[in-house]
Amino acid sequence: MSAGFSWEEMLPFDDPRNDNINMFNSGDWIREMTTSGNGTTKVITAEGAGGQRLYIFPEYDLLIAFTERNYTTPQVSPLFIRESILPILN
């Protein structure tokens, strides 16, 4: 991330519509997910066909991209996020 980058410029978190737990807009979601210790964090996702997904965790300056080509079986990214990423976030 560049020193001048601001998550707030990308997505206005003070927008009252962002208080929804799951907000959808053209393949983009704003979710609240449970972290370790039953805390929560906002997660922005962009979801495409076949498992193409981008997860942005603004509170942690963390961005994870998946480039799957998976149309017939369960996709890896939700499982990876749930079992490998969320447990290590405080």
C-alpha positions as CSV (number, residue, x, y, z in Angstrom):
1,M,0.0,0.0,0.0
2,S,1.3,3.4,-0.8
3,A,1.6,5.9,2.1
4,G,-1.0,8.2,0.6
5,F,-3.6,5.4,0.1
6,S,-6.8,5.8,2.2
7,W,-9.5,3.1,2.6
8,E,-11.9,5.9,3.4
9,E,-11.5,7.3,-0.1
10,M,-12.3,3.9,-1.6
11,L,-15.5,3.3,0.4
12,P,-17.3,5.9,2.6
13,F,-17.7,3.9,5.8
14,D,-19.6,6.8,7.4
15,D,-22.3,6.3,4.8
16,P,-25.4,5.2,6.8
17,R,-26.2,2.5,4.2
18,N,-23.0,0.7,5.4
19,D,-24.6,-0.2,8.7
20,N,-26.3,-3.1,7.0
21,I,-24.6,-6.4,7.8
22,N,-24.8,-7.6,4.2
23,M,-25.0,-4.9,1.5
24,F,-25.0,-5.9,-2.2
25,N,-24.2,-3.8,-5.2
26,S,-23.3,-5.4,-8.6
27,G,-21.2,-8.2,-7.3
28,D,-19.7,-6.2,-4.5
29,W,-20.7,-6.9,-0.9
30,I,-20.0,-5.3,2.5
31,R,-20.2,-7.9,5.2
32,E,-19.5,-8.1,8.9
33,M,-17.6,-11.3,9.7
34,T,-16.7,-12.8,13.0
35,T,-13.0,-12.9,13.9
36,S,-11.2,-14.7,16.7
37,G,-12.5,-13.9,20.2
38,N,-16.0,-13.3,18.7
39,G,-15.0,-9.8,17.5
40,T,-16.3,-8.6,14.1
41,T,-14.7,-6.8,11.2
42,K,-16.1,-5.3,8.0
43,V,-15.1,-7.1,4.8
44,I,-15.6,-5.8,1.3
45,T,-15.8,-8.5,-1.3
46,A,-16.0,-8.4,-5.1
47,E,-17.3,-11.7,-6.5
48,G,-17.1,-12.9,-10.0
49,A,-17.9,-16.1,-12.0
50,G,-16.2,-19.4,-11.2
51,G,-14.7,-18.2,-7.9
52,Q,-13.0,-15.0,-8.9
53,R,-13.0,-13.1,-5.6
54,L,-11.4,-10.2,-3.9
55,Y,-11.6,-9.8,-0.1
56,I,-10.7,-6.4,1.4
57,F,-10.3,-6.1,5.2
58,P,-9.9,-2.3,5.7
59,E,-9.3,-2.5,9.4
60,Y,-6.2,-4.7,8.8
61,D,-5.0,-3.1,5.5
62,L,-5.4,-6.7,4.1
63,L,-6.4,-7.6,0.6
64,I,-6.7,-11.2,-0.6
65,A,-7.4,-12.2,-4.3
66,F,-8.6,-15.6,-5.5
67,T,-8.5,-16.6,-9.2
68,E,-10.3,-19.9,-9.4
69,R,-11.8,-21.4,-12.4
70,N,-14.3,-23.5,-10.6
71,Y,-17.9,-23.8,-11.9
72,T,-18.9,-27.3,-10.7
73,T,-17.6,-27.9,-7.2
74,P,-17.5,-25.8,-4.0
75,Q,-15.1,-22.9,-4.2
76,V,-12.0,-22.7,-2.0
77,S,-12.0,-19.0,-1.0
78,P,-14.9,-18.9,1.5
79,L,-13.4,-21.9,3.3
80,F,-9.9,-20.4,3.3
81,I,-11.2,-17.1,4.6
82,R,-13.3,-18.8,7.3
83,E,-10.7,-21.3,8.5
84,S,-7.4,-19.6,7.8
85,I,-7.8,-15.9,7.9
86,L,-10.6,-15.0,10.3
87,P,-9.2,-17.0,13.2
88,I,-5.9,-15.0,13.2
89,L,-7.6,-11.6,13.1
90,N,-8.0,-10.0,16.5
